[in-house]
Amino acid sequence: MIRIALADDHKLFAKGLEGLIEEHEGFLVTGLFPNGKELLEYLDSEEVDLVLTDLNMPIVDGFGVLRHCKKHHPNLKVIVLSMYDEEKIFKECASLGADAFILKDADPDELIFTIIEVHEGRFLMDFKRVIQQSDVTPFFDAFREKYRLSRRETQILKLISDGLLNRDIADQLSLSIQTIETHRKNIHQKLQVSSRIELIKKVNEMHL
């Protein structure tokens, strides 16, 4: 059982994240905290395996959580959740000892994958991977809004247009092939196409 403490001042997001995590066997959220201060008080008296922390929180923010954890709980794994895909913020988290950095609009299975990798000591901090999660041009952003595509769907669409196959995309994004196939079905439905050829044709027509 991986015991997880979660700190985020947005209650709805935190509760949703708790439900998502506990859908997976072997995961237990032991506490939800609206700020870093309450989280750190909890960690000083209770044992957990991993912390998920937002950066922008009242009283004690995510940077403060990282400083405290790495000083007083050096064996505790800490994953940062952030809205910001800025290299400066990433580097600050890395310098403070974060074990992983995940954007808040990442796919749920990417978060679960990262939790497992971090818990088992296999994850490496890599800003290029964070950038991959949000690597969409302004034109792609407009395209995404028009067709109501998620950020992940837009990213996969770009990789498809680059000629990558499902297995290649899965390997590049560290996702399962089944996840990629599900995203592709959703993309086909939203763009009203029924084949890869039609999909590429639409992409080309939009000059993407």
C-alpha positions as CSV (number, residue, x, y, z in Angstrom):
1,M,0.0,0.0,0.0
2,I,1.4,3.4,-1.0
3,R,0.3,5.9,1.6
4,I,-0.1,9.4,0.2
5,A,-0.7,12.8,1.8
6,L,-2.1,15.6,-0.5
7,A,-1.8,19.3,-0.1
8,D,-3.8,21.7,-2.3
9,D,-5.9,24.7,-1.3
10,H,-8.5,24.0,-4.0
11,K,-10.8,21.6,-2.1
12,L,-12.7,20.4,-5.2
13,F,-9.5,19.6,-7.0
14,A,-8.1,17.8,-4.0
15,K,-11.2,15.7,-3.4
16,G,-11.3,14.8,-7.1
17,L,-7.6,13.8,-7.0
18,E,-8.2,11.7,-3.9
19,G,-11.0,9.8,-5.6
20,L,-9.0,9.3,-8.7
21,I,-6.0,8.0,-6.8
22,E,-8.0,5.6,-4.6
23,E,-9.6,4.0,-7.7
24,H,-6.3,2.2,-8.1
25,E,-5.6,-0.8,-5.9
26,G,-2.6,-0.3,-3.6
27,F,-3.1,3.5,-3.2
28,L,-4.4,5.2,0.0
29,V,-4.7,8.9,0.5
30,T,-4.2,9.3,4.3
31,G,-4.9,13.0,4.5
32,L,-6.0,16.2,2.5
33,F,-4.6,19.5,3.6
34,P,-5.4,23.1,2.5
35,N,-1.9,24.4,3.1
36,G,1.6,23.3,3.7
37,K,1.6,24.1,7.4
38,E,-1.1,21.6,8.2
39,L,0.6,19.0,5.9
40,L,3.9,19.4,7.7
41,E,2.3,19.2,11.1
42,Y,0.8,15.9,10.0
43,L,4.0,14.6,8.6
44,D,5.8,15.2,11.9
45,S,3.5,12.8,13.7
46,E,2.3,10.3,11.0
47,E,4.2,8.2,8.5
48,V,3.4,8.4,4.8
49,D,5.3,7.1,1.7
50,L,4.7,10.0,-0.6
51,V,3.5,13.6,-0.7
52,L,1.6,15.4,-3.5
53,T,1.9,19.1,-3.1
54,D,0.6,22.2,-4.9
55,L,3.1,25.1,-5.1
56,N,0.8,28.0,-4.6
57,M,-0.8,27.6,-1.2
58,P,-1.3,29.9,1.8
59,I,0.8,30.0,5.0
60,V,3.4,27.5,3.8
61,D,3.7,27.0,0.0
62,G,5.0,24.0,-1.9
63,F,8.6,25.3,-1.9
64,G,8.4,25.4,1.9
65,V,7.0,21.9,1.9
66,L,10.0,20.7,-0.2
67,R,12.5,22.4,2.1
68,H,11.0,21.0,5.3
69,C,10.6,17.5,3.9
70,K,14.1,17.2,2.5
71,K,15.5,18.4,5.8
72,H,13.4,16.5,8.3
73,H,12.1,13.6,6.2
74,P,14.8,12.9,3.7
75,N,13.4,9.5,2.7
76,L,10.0,10.9,1.9
77,K,9.1,11.1,-1.8
78,V,7.6,14.5,-2.9
79,I,5.8,15.1,-6.2
80,V,5.0,18.7,-7.1
81,L,1.7,19.5,-8.8
82,S,1.7,22.8,-10.7
83,M,-0.2,24.8,-13.2
84,Y,3.0,26.4,-14.5
85,D,5.3,24.8,-17.1
86,E,8.1,27.3,-16.5
87,E,11.7,26.1,-16.5
88,K,12.6,28.5,-13.7
89,I,9.9,27.0,-11.4
90,F,10.9,23.4,-12.4
91,K,14.6,24.1,-11.6
92,E,13.7,25.6,-8.2
93,C,11.7,22.5,-7.4
94,A,14.6,20.3,-8.6
95,S,17.1,22.2,-6.5
96,L,15.0,21.7,-3.4
97,G,14.8,17.9,-4.0
98,A,11.5,17.3,-5.7
99,D,11.2,13.7,-6.9
100,A,8.8,14.6,-9.8
101,F,7.0,17.6,-11.3
102,I,3.6,17.1,-12.8
103,L,1.3,19.6,-14.6
104,K,-2.2,19.8,-13.2
105,D,-3.7,19.2,-16.6
106,A,-1.7,16.0,-17.1
107,D,-3.7,12.8,-17.8
108,P,-4.7,10.8,-14.7
109,D,-2.8,7.7,-15.9
110,E,0.3,9.9,-16.2
111,L,0.0,10.8,-12.5
112,I,-0.5,7.2,-11.4
113,F,2.5,6.1,-13.5
114,T,4.6,8.8,-11.9
115,I,3.5,7.9,-8.4
116,I,4.5,4.3,-9.0
117,E,7.8,5.2,-10.6
118,V,8.8,7.7,-7.8
119,H,7.7,5.2,-5.1
120,E,9.9,2.5,-6.6
121,G,12.8,4.9,-7.2
122,R,12.9,4.8,-11.0
123,F,11.8,8.4,-11.8
124,L,14.2,11.1,-13.0
125,M,13.3,14.8,-13.0
126,D,13.3,15.9,-16.7
127,F,12.0,19.3,-17.8
128,K,11.8,18.1,-21.4
129,R,9.1,15.7,-20.3
130,V,7.2,18.5,-18.6
131,I,7.4,20.6,-21.8
132,Q,6.1,17.6,-23.8
133,Q,3.0,17.8,-21.7
134,S,2.3,21.4,-22.9
135,D,4.1,21.6,-26.2
136,V,1.3,23.1,-28.4
137,T,1.7,26.1,-30.7
138,P,-0.7,29.0,-30.5
139,F,-2.3,27.7,-33.7
140,F,-2.7,24.3,-32.1
141,D,-4.3,26.0,-29.1
142,A,-6.9,27.6,-31.3
143,F,-7.5,24.3,-33.1
144,R,-7.8,22.6,-29.7
145,E,-10.4,25.2,-28.6
146,K,-12.4,24.9,-31.8
147,Y,-12.7,21.1,-31.6
148,R,-12.8,20.9,-27.8
149,L,-9.7,18.7,-27.7
150,S,-7.9,18.2,-24.4
151,R,-4.2,19.3,-24.2
152,R,-3.2,15.6,-24.3
153,E,-5.4,14.9,-27.3
154,T,-3.8,17.9,-29.1
155,Q,-0.3,16.6,-28.2
156,I,-1.2,13.2,-29.6
157,L,-2.7,14.7,-32.7
158,K,0.6,16.5,-33.3
159,L,2.6,13.3,-32.9
160,I,0.2,11.4,-35.3
161,S,0.7,14.2,-37.8
162,D,4.5,13.7,-37.4
163,G,4.0,10.1,-38.5
164,L,4.3,8.3,-35.2
165,L,2.4,5.1,-34.6
166,N,0.5,4.2,-31.4
167,R,3.5,2.3,-29.9
168,D,5.9,5.1,-30.6
169,I,3.6,7.7,-29.1
170,A,3.0,5.5,-26.0
171,D,6.8,5.1,-25.5
172,Q,7.4,8.8,-26.0
173,L,4.7,9.9,-23.5
174,S,5.3,7.0,-21.1
175,L,1.6,5.9,-21.4
176,S,0.1,2.6,-22.3
177,I,-0.9,1.7,-25.9
178,Q,-4.5,1.3,-24.6
179,T,-4.5,4.9,-23.4
180,I,-3.3,6.2,-26.7
181,E,-5.9,4.1,-28.5
182,T,-8.6,5.6,-26.3
183,H,-7.4,9.1,-27.0
184,R,-7.3,8.4,-30.8
185,K,-10.9,7.3,-30.7
186,N,-11.9,10.5,-28.9
187,I,-9.9,12.5,-31.4
188,H,-11.6,10.8,-34.4
189,Q,-15.0,11.4,-32.8
190,K,-14.4,15.1,-32.1
191,L,-12.9,15.7,-35.6
192,Q,-15.6,13.6,-37.2
193,V,-13.1,11.4,-39.1
194,S,-13.1,7.6,-39.3
195,S,-9.5,6.7,-40.4
196,R,-5.9,7.9,-40.0
197,I,-6.0,9.1,-43.7
198,E,-9.0,11.3,-43.0
199,L,-7.4,12.5,-39.8
200,I,-4.1,13.5,-41.6
201,K,-6.1,15.1,-44.4
202,K,-7.9,17.3,-41.9
203,V,-4.7,18.2,-40.2
204,N,-3.2,19.2,-43.5
205,E,-6.2,21.2,-44.5
206,M,-5.8,23.2,-41.3
207,H,-2.2,23.8,-42.2
208,L,-1.0,22.4,-38.9
